[in-house]
Amino acid sequence: MSTRRMMVIGAHAADFVWRAGGALAITAENGGAASVIALSYGERGESGELWKEEGQTVERVKKVRAGEAQRAATALGAEFHCLDLGDYPLEIDSDALRLISDRIREFEPDVLITHTDTDPFNPDHPVAFAAVMRARALAAGAGVQSAFKTVRPPELFLFEPHQPELCNFTPTTFVDITPVMDSKLAAMAEMKAQNYLQSYYAERAGHRGNHARRSSGDSEIRQAEAFQRITPHVVSAL
């Protein structure tokens, strides 16, 4: 998944950190551009630790989450933007869809990464998937000339969900994140509203590192992230 321009679109402010933080950091380290779009701050359903504080408010949670996500993105070498569409439920109307499509057109990613189309434990994730799929198609104009600016269709990947076996996720691509694992750990450490996920995804990187090592024969791989490619891989020869 070597790329010059990578965009990750997540339903909530922290999704990119756990699931694609290493890929973003590798892109930035290799001189590419890495961009994160969060459709919401995850203020209602993804900020449980913050809601333990007495007198907590939605606006205060949003502010904390914004700071966490911005610092995490900086640790990875990525830019971060939140569209603040609200979560639980995340709802995408025509204006929001156009906004997502416009962000894709503006950044012109080579690779676009988002959620799986199924997640029995998080209703916002499939909504994000559907929105990104449609916004990508609109931004690319189906690969033909249109009455508006279009971009070359970015390669589309899905990042690994928390329960892959229950979300129709089958890894097709492993990204070696060994050189940037410290950056991913630093980014995860910023997401204090969900600190219980930090050890899980550190361990997961080791599991996927084992799979990548066995698949490639590269004994130097220690940590990796898993992705599922959606768009066909077009080559001139096999």
Legacy VTK file of the C-alpha trace (Angstrom):
# vtk DataFile Version 3.0
C-alpha trace
ASCII
DATASET POLYDATA
POINTS 238 float
0.000 0.000 0.000
2.868 2.365 -0.777
1.283 5.682 -1.655
1.971 9.347 -2.041
-1.387 10.545 -0.717
-3.461 8.599 1.822
-6.832 9.593 3.262
-8.528 7.777 6.135
-12.199 8.514 6.817
-13.588 7.263 10.122
-16.950 7.561 11.798
-15.394 8.851 15.027
-12.381 10.895 16.053
-10.243 7.972 17.245
-10.976 5.346 14.592
-7.948 6.240 12.487
-5.537 5.861 15.402
-6.297 2.253 16.278
-6.840 0.886 12.799
-4.657 2.828 10.369
-2.271 4.876 12.487
0.731 2.886 11.354
-0.159 3.141 7.658
-0.563 6.896 7.998
2.788 7.199 9.765
4.551 5.096 7.110
3.069 7.299 4.382
4.271 10.458 6.108
7.711 9.021 6.858
8.141 8.098 3.201
7.456 11.693 2.149
3.781 11.290 1.265
0.747 13.234 2.482
-1.545 11.726 5.114
-5.007 13.102 5.846
-7.677 12.056 8.346
-11.366 12.952 8.144
-13.525 12.127 11.168
-17.252 12.294 10.495
-17.890 12.938 14.186
-15.984 13.416 17.418
-17.578 10.286 18.876
-18.826 12.439 21.694
-21.856 10.326 22.585
-20.861 6.719 22.008
-17.055 6.677 21.954
-16.111 8.772 24.983
-17.168 6.687 27.952
-14.299 7.693 30.217
-15.122 11.376 29.797
-18.762 10.881 30.726
-17.725 9.601 34.137
-16.928 13.204 35.085
-19.680 14.972 36.998
-21.389 17.764 35.094
-19.946 16.689 31.756
-21.372 18.283 28.585
-21.384 17.355 24.907
-19.478 20.483 23.920
-16.772 19.852 26.492
-16.390 16.251 25.350
-16.081 17.433 21.749
-13.337 19.846 22.742
-11.380 17.149 24.579
-11.771 14.689 21.722
-10.685 17.300 19.191
-7.500 17.920 21.128
-6.767 14.221 21.520
-7.288 13.495 17.846
-5.236 16.470 16.697
-2.291 15.491 18.890
-2.567 11.869 17.751
-2.585 12.896 14.092
0.449 15.112 14.672
2.310 12.165 16.226
1.637 10.227 13.012
2.545 13.060 10.667
-1.041 13.446 9.430
-3.493 16.316 9.199
-6.840 15.975 11.006
-10.264 17.424 10.258
-13.632 16.639 11.838
-16.915 17.270 10.039
-18.835 17.166 13.361
-21.871 15.315 11.992
-22.814 13.762 15.347
-22.672 10.138 16.447
-24.936 7.418 17.840
-26.570 7.737 15.463
-24.324 9.020 12.697
-26.622 10.204 9.935
-25.483 11.276 6.466
-27.818 13.574 4.540
-27.197 14.974 1.035
-25.312 18.009 2.356
-22.998 15.806 4.426
-22.438 13.502 1.468
-21.443 16.431 -0.717
-19.092 17.653 2.010
-17.333 14.277 2.217
-17.097 14.117 -1.564
-15.659 17.633 -1.679
-12.956 16.679 0.848
-11.974 13.734 -1.344
-11.803 15.992 -4.397
-9.714 18.573 -2.550
-7.141 16.103 -1.246
-7.096 13.800 -4.293
-5.937 10.679 -2.427
-4.197 7.782 -4.104
-5.538 5.511 -1.359
-8.761 5.862 0.609
-9.405 3.814 3.763
-12.590 3.425 5.801
-14.762 0.990 7.798
-16.226 -2.381 6.864
-19.822 -2.549 5.656
-20.842 -4.680 8.646
-20.383 -4.149 12.368
-22.951 -5.697 14.727
-21.668 -3.711 17.712
-21.287 -0.237 16.227
-24.129 1.087 14.047
-22.163 4.156 12.960
-19.438 2.187 11.178
-21.544 0.726 8.330
-23.101 4.171 7.833
-19.621 5.613 7.385
-18.743 2.853 4.915
-21.809 3.550 2.772
-21.159 7.288 2.812
-17.514 6.913 1.822
-18.334 4.470 -0.970
-20.884 6.872 -2.416
-18.742 9.984 -1.886
-15.785 8.285 -3.589
-17.933 7.464 -6.615
-19.228 11.021 -6.773
-15.752 12.517 -6.449
-14.403 10.293 -9.209
-17.347 10.765 -11.534
-17.154 7.076 -12.466
-13.864 7.826 -14.193
-15.379 9.932 -16.974
-15.599 13.652 -17.731
-18.333 15.384 -15.736
-19.789 18.848 -15.196
-17.738 19.169 -11.995
-14.181 18.521 -10.892
-13.386 14.835 -10.657
-10.390 12.941 -9.298
-8.736 9.727 -10.302
-10.591 6.959 -8.411
-8.527 6.247 -5.289
-7.756 2.668 -4.363
-10.200 1.675 -1.631
-9.243 -0.346 1.446
-11.089 -1.240 4.631
-9.219 -1.117 7.921
-9.509 -3.882 10.480
-12.557 -3.689 12.769
-12.480 -4.572 16.450
-14.233 -7.907 15.813
-13.033 -8.876 12.314
-14.691 -12.291 12.208
-18.103 -10.711 12.847
-17.671 -7.894 10.326
-17.008 -9.769 7.067
-13.367 -8.692 7.218
-10.753 -10.779 5.410
-7.222 -9.338 5.306
-5.782 -9.037 1.806
-2.986 -6.577 2.587
-0.565 -6.253 5.480
1.373 -3.036 6.041
4.648 -3.380 7.915
4.528 -0.700 10.605
7.581 -1.879 12.546
9.604 1.294 11.776
6.796 3.573 13.039
5.369 1.539 15.918
6.639 4.082 18.430
4.675 6.778 16.599
1.526 4.657 16.708
1.989 4.016 20.417
2.407 7.760 20.998
-0.754 8.470 19.013
-2.754 5.841 20.901
-1.549 7.269 24.211
-3.247 10.558 23.321
-6.690 8.935 23.112
-7.341 8.942 26.842
-11.106 8.850 26.417
-10.643 5.269 25.177
-7.455 4.250 26.951
-8.732 0.687 27.369
-8.086 0.133 23.639
-4.394 0.983 23.758
-3.112 -2.385 24.938
-5.530 -4.256 22.664
-4.294 -2.581 19.491
-0.651 -2.802 20.533
-1.130 -6.552 20.877
-3.073 -6.691 17.610
-0.152 -5.094 15.780
2.015 -7.941 17.035
-0.497 -10.559 15.881
-0.708 -9.044 12.408
3.073 -8.706 12.365
3.268 -12.460 12.782
0.855 -12.977 9.886
2.781 -10.545 7.677
6.064 -12.187 8.583
4.777 -15.644 7.682
3.114 -14.411 4.490
6.163 -12.556 3.208
9.076 -14.464 4.678
10.456 -11.169 5.963
11.800 -11.999 9.413
12.313 -8.324 10.246
8.586 -7.540 10.495
7.465 -7.254 14.111
4.251 -5.217 13.857
1.741 -4.761 11.043
-1.761 -3.509 10.267
-4.273 -5.488 8.230
-6.473 -4.122 5.451
-8.996 -5.507 2.987
-8.716 -4.232 -0.568
-12.047 -3.475 -2.252
-11.109 -2.052 -5.649
-9.563 -4.395 -8.228
-5.796 -4.222 -8.618
-5.060 -3.191 -12.210
-1.638 -4.222 -13.556
-0.022 -4.348 -16.975
1.214 -7.903 -16.492
1.276 -10.685 -13.928
LINES 1 239
238 0 1 2 3 4 5 6 7 8 9 10 11 12 13 14 15 16 17 18 19 20 21 22 23 24 25 26 27 28 29 30 31 32 33 34 35 36 37 38 39 40 41 42 43 44 45 46 47 48 49 50 51 52 53 54 55 56 57 58 59 60 61 62 63 64 65 66 67 68 69 70 71 72 73 74 75 76 77 78 79 80 81 82 83 84 85 86 87 88 89 90 91 92 93 94 95 96 97 98 99 100 101 102 103 104 105 106 107 108 109 110 111 112 113 114 115 116 117 118 119 120 121 122 123 124 125 126 127 128 129 130 131 132 133 134 135 136 137 138 139 140 141 142 143 144 145 146 147 148 149 150 151 152 153 154 155 156 157 158 159 160 161 162 163 164 165 166 167 168 169 170 171 172 173 174 175 176 177 178 179 180 181 182 183 184 185 186 187 188 189 190 191 192 193 194 195 196 197 198 199 200 201 202 203 204 205 206 207 208 209 210 211 212 213 214 215 216 217 218 219 220 221 222 223 224 225 226 227 228 229 230 231 232 233 234 235 236 237
